[in-house]
Amino acid sequence: MTYRKESDTTKQVDTNSNNQNIYGRIITGNQVNTLTLNFEEGQEVKASVDIATRRIFDCPDKFIIQRSVDSVGAISTDDTAVSSLFNFSATRDYNLPFQYFDGALKIFGSNFARVKTASVTINNNLTQQRYVGTYNRQIMSEHIPAQRTYEISATCLITDTKIWDELRSQTEQTGASAELEFNFQKDTGETFSLQFQDYMITGADVPLPDDKGPVEVSVTIMARTLATATYTGGWIIQG
């Protein structure tokens, strides 16, 4: 992680007092603790990542900032150029994000056509531990993962009582025919899909309606199994 003033042209951590032109931090031993995908009405698909790290320390003086390296491995004359970004494609549409209207939510065996917003939160519930004998106080000894949890939230327009009925039944949806799916596909043919099994409705907020507009429900779903998570396209997935 680096910060550089626009006037700096060296593209390396300077030796001036307090690194006044450019400085950086190196973060090592990273593990994803929480990943949240947000699908909001009329917007692109977004992801929020919470990362647990074992150590953070300063970059040494004259450290070369790697974001200044372009796709062919040479020092770029303009490190803000789009072509310098990782996974850059010469085809414009491949650089565009997935959009909300590219997706569909399938639940209880059928597509829900009137979902306004939705989110998926995957939590590893990491616990950071220190042990006796670890003499460097900058370093975390270990990250211990607990039970992973999956939570799906959505705001939908009500067309029937299916969600309310499933909440009251208190039974788990099991089997491939009862999968909860998020499916997204771009015009380029790129796709990504999340499929959950063994889920149940844990909350459904049905407010009193205003004097205008449709009735909406905010629903919370807990799943026990992430059956598949797939992506097809030209991007490299690192994880």
Rosetta blueprint (number, residue, H / E / L):
1 M L
2 T E
3 Y E
4 R E
5 K L
6 E L
7 S L
8 D L
9 T L
10 T L
11 K L
12 Q E
13 V L
14 D L
15 T L
16 N L
17 S H
18 N H
19 N H
20 Q L
21 N L
22 I E
23 Y E
24 G E
25 R E
26 I E
27 I E
28 T E
29 G L
30 N L
31 Q E
32 V E
33 N E
34 T E
35 L E
36 T E
37 L E
38 N E
39 F E
40 E L
41 E L
42 G L
43 Q L
44 E E
45 V L
46 K E
47 A E
48 S E
49 V E
50 D E
51 I E
52 A E
53 T L
54 R L
55 R E
56 I E
57 F E
58 D E
59 C L
60 P L
61 D L
62 K L
63 F L
64 I E
65 I L
66 Q H
67 R H
68 S H
69 V E
70 D L
71 S L
72 V L
73 G L
74 A L
75 I E
76 S L
77 T L
78 D L
79 D L
80 T L
81 A L
82 V H
83 S H
84 S H
85 L L
86 F L
87 N L
88 F L
89 S L
90 A L
91 T L
92 R H
93 D H
94 Y H
95 N H
96 L L
97 P L
98 F L
99 Q E
100 Y H
101 F H
102 D H
103 G E
104 A E
105 L E
106 K E
107 I E
108 F L
109 G L
110 S E
111 N E
112 F E
113 A L
114 R L
115 V E
116 K E
117 T E
118 A E
119 S E
120 V E
121 T E
122 I E
123 N E
124 N L
125 N L
126 L E
127 T E
128 Q E
129 Q E
130 R L
131 Y L
132 V L
133 G L
134 T L
135 Y L
136 N L
137 R L
138 Q L
139 I L
140 M L
141 S L
142 E E
143 H E
144 I E
145 P E
146 A L
147 Q L
148 R L
149 T E
150 Y E
151 E E
152 I E
153 S E
154 A E
155 T E
156 C E
157 L E
158 I L
159 T L
160 D L
161 T L
162 K H
163 I H
164 W H
165 D H
166 E H
167 L H
168 R H
169 S H
170 Q L
171 T L
172 E L
173 Q E
174 T L
175 G L
176 A H
177 S H
178 A H
179 E L
180 L E
181 E E
182 F E
183 N E
184 F E
185 Q E
186 K L
187 D L
188 T L
189 G L
190 E L
191 T E
192 F E
193 S E
194 L E
195 Q E
196 F E
197 Q E
198 D E
199 Y E
200 M E
201 I E
202 T E
203 G E
204 A E
205 D E
206 V L
207 P L
208 L L
209 P L
210 D L
211 D L
212 K L
213 G L
214 P L
215 V L
216 E E
217 V E
218 S E
219 V E
220 T E
221 I E
222 M E
223 A E
224 R E
225 T E
226 L E
227 A E
228 T E
229 A E
230 T E
231 Y E
232 T E
233 G L
234 G L
235 W L
236 I L
237 I L
238 Q L
239 G L
